[in-house]
């Protein structure tokens, strides 16, 4: 174990991630204090940061001890004490058994493998359309001109948001979930209220006129004689707009940057496009778009030799677990041929494993395939160390990422 001390950043503070996640600090924690106690301005007992792969898996899978309620988010220190972030307690990911199991069974009706697979052609059309819109240019912002649009449109396609409403829904999504420090709490709350009211109207329409979309499926879904309420569907619509767009957007953005920074890996992948599915698993491990989530033990427990009291937050640091030398050989290297690759980018197992993992993988496969085959001479336009990142302790991503190219090849 290393005796060298390092500067200890506050893992709850978004400013800690202004230049990316603190991998060096994670490594020090894994070696010296793998279940580390952290102070927090709003948690009287602080919180515990769990950084080793095996421990993160244990917390994630022991749902009897470690609960998602009241919510799995780490307060960034800017909210008023007691503020749940605008209804986080009602989200699916904030629920525990038996409510979580019942809700997930119902919602799964809209995420069957067939429904996800049926999106393939539409995804390709959307991706080609987005890239075609850049055909007369030789540079753009990878975040807002390319990566942003596919996941937003995919969720809108699935739910059944009409084309004429999408700009407004996307604007609400950015205001509510975009991590822009210039957006006031009042603006965020107003956007959330308006989006909730829109979801209510959409659900009412589908009650009277069902269609082949996710909103209609959820309204009709039934398990053991029970259905989702309109309120539960509307709350899920809010979660879907956030979780369905942020993770995929940032995987596309940071994953593309990782490939451009490893030209040998990029060239290998261009010549072996059939290996994209496994390559995407390595990109997920390497960039880990969702940095962490929390759990809260319902009873006093022990982890890694530390005594943790009921009610104290426990932070599962996925970005650290995915770089744990105990679980991965050469974890700081990007190796698109890595196998096995039991990463925790979609969660570390247990009942809360990411509901949309297969959809995110499909989106990423199609987008990366098009990026690799249509952009000729693709490159980063500037120094990534100077590019602004999202103001978040939850998502690792860029607010802007300029890219340039020589030519865009025609679709197909």
N, C-alpha and C positions, 0 to 999 in steps of 0.2 A: 504493500500500500504506500502511496506517495505521501510524504509529510509536507510537501510544498503547499502553502496556502494560496488562495486566489481571491481576487475581489469578489464579493458575494452580492450579485445583483438581486433585486427583489423580483421574484418570478411572477408576482401578480401585477406589476407595473408595466403598462404597455411600452413605456420608453425603453425598457430592457431589450425589446425586440426591434428597436429602430434600425439596427444593422444586421438583423437576422437572429436566429435562436442562439443562445450561449452554449455552444457545444463543449467548449473547454471547461466551463463550469459544471456542466452535466457530468463530464468525465471525472472531474475531481469529486463530485458528490458520489458517483457510483463507487469510486475507490475508497473514499474516506467516510462518507456519511449517507448511505443509500436510502435511509428513511430519515430525512432531515427535518427538523422543526424550524418553521419560518414565522416571523412576526407579521401581523397584518393590522392595519388601522381599524378595521371593522369586525374582526374576529377576536374576541377577548382572549381566547386560548390559542390564537395563531392557527397555523395549518401545517400539515406534513407533506413534504415532497418526496414521492417514491420514484426512483430513477432507474432501478435495475429491471430488466426484462421480466425475470421470473416473478418479482414482487408485483409489478404492474399487472401481469396475468392473474396472479392470485387475487388481488383486489377486485379486478374486473369480473372474475368468475364466481366469487363468493358473494352472491347477491343476497344471501340470508343475513350476512353481517354488514356488508357495505351497501348502503342504499343510495338511490339517485335523488330521492326527495331530500330537501325542498327543491333543489335543481342541481345540475352537474357543472354549473359555471363558477369560475373563480372570480369573485368581485375584484375589479381592477383598482379599487380604492377611490374611484371618482363618484360612485353613487352614494346617496344618503344611506346611513345605516338602516337596515330593514327593508330597503327598496329591493323588490325581486326582479327588477329589470323590465317591468311592464308585462307581467303575466307569465313569467317563466315557469311558475309552479304548475300551470295548466298544460304545458307541453308534454307530448308523449315521452320524451327522454327524461322528464322529471318524475315520471310515475314508476311505481314499484308493483310487484305482484300483490294481489291478483289483478289489479286494474291494468297494469302494463301488459300482462299476458293477453287479457281480453281485447284491449285496444289494438295490440299488434296483430292478433289473429284477424281482426276485422280489416285493418288497413292493408295487411298482406294480400287481401283479395285484389287490390289494385296494383300489386307489384309482382304478379306471377311471372315466371320465366318467359311464358309465351307473350305476355303483354310487353315486357321489356324487349324481347327479341323482335317483336313486330314494329318497334320504333326504328329499326336499323335503316330502312330506306329513307324515312323522313329525316333522320339524323344526317345522313349523307347529303340529302338535298339542302338542308339548313347549312351544313358546313361549307358546301360548294358555294352557296349563295353569299355567305359571309366573306369567303375568300375572293369570290368574283367581284365583290364590291370594292376590293383593294387593287384590282387589276391594273388600273391606270396610275398607280402610285408605286413608289420604291421605298417607302418607309411608313411606319405607323407605331402606335402604342399597342403593344401586345395585349395589355390588360383590357383597355376600353374599346379597341377596334376589332379584337379577335376573340380572346378568351372569354370575355364577359358574356357574349351574346348567345353562344350555343346552349349553355346550361339554363339560361333564363328562358329561351324559346322552348327547350325540351320540357321544362316544367309547365310552361303555359300550354304547350301542345297536349301534354298528358292530362292536365286538369280540365282543359276546354276553354281557356281564356280566348275570346275573339280577337282577331288581329287588330281591330281598331281600338281595343282597350289596352294593348300590351305596353305601349309607351308609358301610360299612366301607372300600370302595375309595376313596371320596371323602375320607374321613378320612386314609387313608394318603397320598393325593396331596397334601393340604394340608400334612401333616407333612413330607413329603419335598421338595416343590417350592414351598411357600407363602411362602418368604422371611420367615418369622416369626423375629425375632431372639431371641425367648424360647424357641424350640425348641432343645434341646441337640443337639450332634453325636450323642450316644448315642441320643436319641429319633429323630432323623432316620435313623440307620443301622438301628435296629430296625424302623421303619416300612418302609424300603426292603427289608429282608430279608423281612418278612411279605408285602409286595406281590409280591415276586419269587416266593415260595413259592405265593401264590395264583395267579399267572400260570402257574406250572408245573402246578398242579392243573387249571386251566381247559384248558390245552393237552392234558393227558392225557385229559380228558373228551372233547374234540373228536376226538382220535385214534380213540377208540372209538365216538363218536357224532357224526359231522360234521353241521353245520347250515349254514344260509345266513347266515354271519357272517364277519367278517374273520379271526378266529382259525382257522376251518376253511379259508378260502381260502388263508391263508399256509401252513398245514400241507400243503396239496395243491399249492401253486404249484411250478412246475418250469421252469428255464431251462437249456438245454444239458445236460439230464440231471441237473442238480443241484437239490436242495431246501434250504430253510432248515432248520437244526437247531432242536430245541426251545429250546435255550439262546438262539439268535439271535432267535427269536420272543418269548421272555420278556423279553429286553433291549429289543426294540422295543416291547413292551407298556408298559414303564416310560417310554420316550421319548415314546410316544404320549399317555400320561396327562399328561405335563408339557407338551410342545410343543402338544398338541391342545387344551389348556385355557387355558394362560396367555396366549398371544397373542390369541386371540379374546376372552377375558374382558376384557383390557385395551383392546382396540380398541373393544368395546362401551362400556366405562366412559369412557375418555378421549375417544372419538368423540362420545358423547352430551353430555359436558361441552362439547366444542368447538362443537357445534351450539347448545347453550343459551347459550353466550357470544357467538354470532353469530346473533341472532334473525332477521336478514334472510335469511341463508342457510338457516336452519331453515324459515322460512315458504316460501321458494322450493321447497325440497325436498318439503315437504308437498303443494304444489300440482303437483309434477312427479315423482311417485313412480316413473315409468318411467325416470327418470334416476338411480335409486339405484345401479346398478352403477358408473357413472362417479363418482358422488359418494363411494362407498366407497373408490375408488382415491385420491381426494383426502384423505379422512380418514386412510387408511393413510399417505400421505406426510406429512401435517401432524402426526400424533401419533406415528408410528413406534414401535409397541409394543416391538420388539426393538431396543435401543439400538445394539448392536454385536456382532460376533464377531471372533475372531482367526484368523490363518493363521500358519504357520511355514515360512519358506523352507528348502528342502532344499539350496540352494547360495547362495553369496554373490551378491548382486544389487544393482541400483540402482533407486531409485524417487524421483522428484521431486528429483533431484540429490543424494540422500542414499545413502550406501553402507550396505547392510544385510547383516549376516553370517548365514550359515546357522545356524538354530537360534534366532534372535532373534524374539520374538513381534511380529506386525504386526496392529494393531487397525484393523479396517474400521469406521469410525464412521458407521453408516447414518443416525442422527439428524442428523448434520451434512451428509452427502451430500444428504439430502432437503431441506435448506434452502440448498443451494449456489446463489448468484446466477449462477454460470456455466452452470448447467443448467436453472434455473427462473426465470421472470419473477415478480417480487414473491413470493419464496419464503416470507416470513413471514406472508403473507395466506392465509386459508382461502378458496378459490375452487372451489366444487363443480362449476363448468362447465369447469375447467381441462382443456385438451387441446392437445397430447399430455401424458401424465403418466407418464413412464418412471421411476417411483420405485423405491427399492431396499428397501422395507419387508419384502419376502419374500426378500431377498438380491439381489445385484447381478449375477445371471447366473452361468453356469458350472454344473458338475455338481451343486452342492449347493443349487440353487434349491429353495425350500421345497416339500416333497412334498405338504403338505396345503393349499396356497394356494387351490385351488378350493373345498375344503370350508370353509375359513375365510371365503371370500367369500360362499358360500351361507348360512352361519350368520349372518353380519353383515347380509346383505340382508334375511333374514326377520325378524331381531330388530329392526333399525332400522325396517322397515316397520310392525311392530306398535307399537313405541314411538311413532312419529310419528302413527299413526292411532288408537290406543286411549287414550293418556294425554292428558287435557284439562287445560290450565293447568299443564303440567309445568314445574318450576323447580328450581334448586339450592337446598338448604336450608342456607344458611350461606356462609362465605367459603372458596372452594376453596384459597386460599393457606394456610389453617390445617388442611386435611385431611391426615391422615397418609398417606404413600406407602409402597409396598412397600420392604423393606430389601434392595435389589438394585442391582448395577451392570449388570445384563443387561436387565431388564424395566422399562419406564417405566409405572407404574400406581399406582393408589390402593389403600391398605389399606381405606379407608372413603370413601364419597362419598354423603352424605345428599341425597335428593331429596324433593320433595313435589308434589302435584297436586290438582286440584279433583275430578276424576271419572275413572273408567276405563270406557270404552265397552265394550259386549259384543263378543265375538269375532265376526268375520265381517260 
